[in-house]
Amino acid sequence: MTLQKFLPPALLELLPSPVEGPQVWLVGGAVRDHFLQRQSFDLDFVVAGDALRLARRIADALGGKYYALDTERGAGRVLASGSNGEEWVFDFARMRGSSLQEDLWYRDFTINALAFDPHNLDILIDPTGGLKDINDALLRACVSEAIKNDPVRALRAVRIASELEFRIEPNTIQQVKAVGPLLHHVSVERLRDELFRMLDHQQPARSLRLLDHLGLFEPLFYEFYEQSNIGDKRDFSRQAFTVVSTLSDFFQVLATRHDPDAAANSTLGLIAIRLGRFRESLSNYLDEELSSGRTQRAWVLLGSLFSTSVNRDLSVDHDGSPAGVDRGSKAFAASAWSDRYHMSRKEKDWLERFLVGDLPQLSEDAAGKIDLQIHRFYQRTKDAGVGIVFGDLASFLAGIDGAPAEGDWESRVNIARQLLDAYFNRRDEIIDVESLLSGEEIISELNLKPGPVIGELLQRLIEIQIAEKLNTRDQALDAVRTILASGSKNSGDYL
């Protein structure tokens, strides 16, 4: 595949030629991906001149958006839509040093230190030997100080090596290992962004395991170990990575574009058969961003990482029991991690709901009917509930040796199917149910006093509507009268 097929024609027409000035080169990941036969919608350009001015002019011409990334370094970004609906990102940066070759040597890894003149694609500019490293599937730092000069590159090395399945060259490995103690000097926002890029990749567990192997996981996640009774740290983290890996397997077999061979074993096959109907809805759920650039997919993985050893035994109450203490410590550790990385309030609330949510067993017993159990589950967990469904399945598999018992696994997958069906297909019927009566109607019809207790009555009415399948106003009034007459509340509270 030629590089011309990677470049949008509208952009090529706007890039100045060498005689027009300034000189512009396509560099970095897009050139690398060209040689790996990978489509890239994120293009980086080096400009021997005013990169910000060029970026603004191109944004205006394409009807896109312009952002100044770093005015001091002369770096700007253009966001534009392609002819087929794809979203393009074009980054323009002022050339560092006195030549393009010098600029390329300043870069992180040789495979990213490649360049083309976009108007003359016959000549590859490759001063560091990056093309040979691509052919050898090798990740190598451009210079011996490359990672020390910017410790975030250590995380980038892990992410790129995991994503491309490249080996990291031995001297580069030593550079990566050496910067672990320096990470606390780095902007937490930059570390956070690299971590979330890892989590949004197809095989996030591979990156986490490599981080751990290179001594980077603990400085990035030291809160993960600040809990009682975790035993051996290495065993504990291995279990957590297994949960994340299993979750990734689930998401792959349930992706809208999936490989049928991925579901060849019976365990994943049952997931594909019973939950495959939710592919599109699940994809939308996972891709939804809780905050800019941070998807719900990544948060499901993070939540499962922190909740690895949480006891979800429904017979244990949150009253200071061992399970309750364990839940609390995990939630506290995750909250401290979120604070350190400056997560939004929305993200912190989502993670807290994920960590304390109990998966209902959905049995027809004294605990209530199935629809009511599902309603109560989602009232507690909100949008984190879907993540809990998959996290529970992954944690179960990670905690057993070999394949699960067929009947036990089938039962768990069937519970997951009912919970997902309620969230994606029966939301108005089970989760976001509107009361058949308003608070004003209850006060007027039953001659009650306004107050907080009316809200309690409305919530109890909604649960009765779900459990008893009420559908008329008269049925709702009779239900409220029954509540009042039952003695479960002191009548003086209402009158």
C-alpha angles and dihedrals in degrees: 000000000000123000090239088070089057095053121077108238093222090060095047090056090055099047111097118243119233091261092051095046159235099087111237129192132190107230145168130013098007091057090046091049090050090062090045091052091241125141114237127192093181113081127184123203131189115212126201090211140014103355095175093055091048092049092051092049093050092046090053093047093049095042088241135134125268127210129180105228098181119355092186091058092036096242124151136171133219122199114197140161120241128224091261095048095264120141116237128201117199118186120193121192133177113252115262116224127003099299143025091251090056090049091052093052088056090062128101107246133014093240088061094045096081127113144186132190097237089219093051112038096169095086123061116204106215114156096161101048094252096151092058089050090052090052089047092047089235130146111209131169115242093231136008093256097043097108097036088054089058114013092193085075087073089066090043089054090055093046096048094043090050095045096047096032090235127156116242111234112245097245089048090051089056090050090051094048092048096059098057092099090048096058093087088064092057125092107270089218091062092047090047093051092052091048092052091049087056092049092050092055120100093251107035094158089063090059093045092051091049091049088053093047091052094047096250102108097074097051089048095045106022089140086065090072098041094099133099125258098012092137117198111016094214094052090046094052092044089056090049092050090050090056091050091047091051091049090052089052090053092050092049096052089046096045118121087240104041140162109240089207088064088070094049096117117075095242095058090033091064089050090053094046099044100033101029091099089071097056098114095039092047092049090054091047094051094045094051111112118229087190133000109303095355114104132202087242090064092047093052088054093046092047091051090048091057095040096051096123100025110133107232093185105146091207091069119081128215092248105114095290117142091264091049092050090049091051091048094049092049092049090047092050092048091047091051090049091050091050092050091053094044098242120180123259089248091056094047091050090049092051093047091052090049094052098048099038118115120210109232118233092219097220124155098241141110091300089074141266122310098255091051092050090051091048092052091047093055093042087061099039104030112184092349088070095084089052090051090054092059095036090056092051092048093047090051093053093044091054098057134068115239126342120345122249106274097234094046093049093046091051092052094047090049090054088050090051092054093048093048092045090054093049098043104029110018102035097129091045099049114009112029095034118167118219116250087224132045122225090251091054092051091050093047100041096043099032094238131158120253114250146106092298090070088064090052090052091050091052092049090048091053090052091050090048089055097042097042098032094236115182109167135071092236091054089051093051090050089050093053090048088053091051091051093046095046094078091230085124128036105257089222088068090065106034 
